[in-house]
Amino acid sequence: MFIHIGNDNVIRSRDIVTIIAKDVISSSSIMEEMMEKGHEDGTVKGREKNSKSVVITTELIYYSTLSVSTLKKRSKMVSMIHKVDDGIHFT
């Protein structure tokens, strides 16, 4: 399944490692270092300006203008749809 994460980016839900609030990055030297390396390697996509969250996948890092809670809701919807597609029904 796929999730639209904003900024015209659609990614595979199975590739998502984590979704974090953008302001968390500045509170962790490890996260700052990861983002700096990602910018150098070209693995960071999107604009930092106006972004609310960071989506880390197995291959790339995306800035998203959507909040963590919105992305979480979208991922839950994808999970529910996937379960229905697999034949699991809710009563």
C-alpha positions as CSV (number, residue, x, y, z in Angstrom):
1,M,0.0,0.0,0.0
2,F,1.0,3.6,-0.5
3,I,0.7,6.7,1.7
4,H,0.6,10.3,0.4
5,I,2.9,12.2,2.8
6,G,2.4,15.7,1.3
7,N,4.5,17.7,-1.1
8,D,3.4,15.5,-4.0
9,N,5.2,12.5,-2.4
10,V,3.7,9.0,-2.3
11,I,5.7,6.3,-0.7
12,R,5.2,2.6,0.1
13,S,4.0,2.1,3.6
14,R,6.2,-0.9,4.2
15,D,9.3,1.3,3.5
16,I,8.5,3.7,6.4
17,V,11.0,3.3,9.3
18,T,9.7,6.2,11.4
19,I,7.8,9.5,11.3
20,I,9.0,12.2,13.7
21,A,8.2,15.8,14.4
22,K,10.7,18.1,12.7
23,D,11.5,19.9,16.0
24,V,12.8,16.7,17.5
25,I,15.7,16.8,15.1
26,S,17.3,19.9,16.8
27,S,17.0,18.2,20.2
28,S,19.2,15.3,19.2
29,S,22.8,15.5,17.9
30,I,22.5,12.1,16.3
31,M,19.4,13.2,14.4
32,E,21.1,16.4,13.3
33,E,24.1,14.4,12.1
34,M,21.8,12.0,10.2
35,M,20.0,14.9,8.4
36,E,23.3,16.6,7.6
37,K,24.7,13.4,6.1
38,G,21.4,13.0,4.2
39,H,21.7,16.5,2.7
40,E,25.3,15.7,1.6
41,D,24.3,12.4,0.1
42,G,21.2,13.7,-1.6
43,T,18.9,11.3,0.3
44,V,16.8,14.1,1.9
45,K,13.8,15.1,-0.3
46,G,11.6,18.1,0.1
47,R,11.9,21.5,1.6
48,E,12.7,22.1,5.3
49,K,10.8,25.4,5.2
50,N,7.2,24.9,6.4
51,S,7.7,21.2,7.1
52,K,6.1,19.8,10.2
53,S,7.5,16.3,10.2
54,V,10.2,14.0,8.8
55,V,9.5,10.7,7.3
56,I,12.4,8.3,7.3
57,T,12.2,5.4,4.9
58,T,14.6,2.5,4.1
59,E,16.1,4.5,1.2
60,L,15.3,8.2,1.7
61,I,14.3,10.9,4.2
62,Y,11.4,13.2,3.4
63,Y,10.4,16.6,4.8
64,S,6.6,16.7,5.0
65,T,4.2,19.6,5.5
66,L,1.8,17.2,7.2
67,S,1.8,16.7,11.0
68,V,2.9,13.5,12.6
69,S,-0.7,12.9,13.8
70,T,-2.1,13.3,10.2
71,L,0.5,10.9,8.8
72,K,-0.3,8.4,11.6
73,K,-4.0,8.5,10.8
74,R,-3.2,7.9,7.1
75,S,-1.0,4.9,8.0
76,K,-3.7,3.5,10.2
77,M,-6.2,3.8,7.3
78,V,-3.7,2.0,5.1
79,S,-3.3,-0.7,7.7
80,M,-7.1,-1.2,8.0
81,I,-7.5,-1.3,4.2
82,H,-4.7,-3.9,4.0
83,K,-6.4,-6.1,6.6
84,V,-9.7,-5.9,4.7
85,D,-7.9,-6.8,1.5
86,D,-6.4,-9.8,3.2
87,G,-9.9,-11.1,4.1
88,I,-9.9,-10.0,7.7
89,H,-13.3,-8.5,8.5
90,F,-14.2,-6.3,11.5
91,T,-17.5,-6.8,13.3
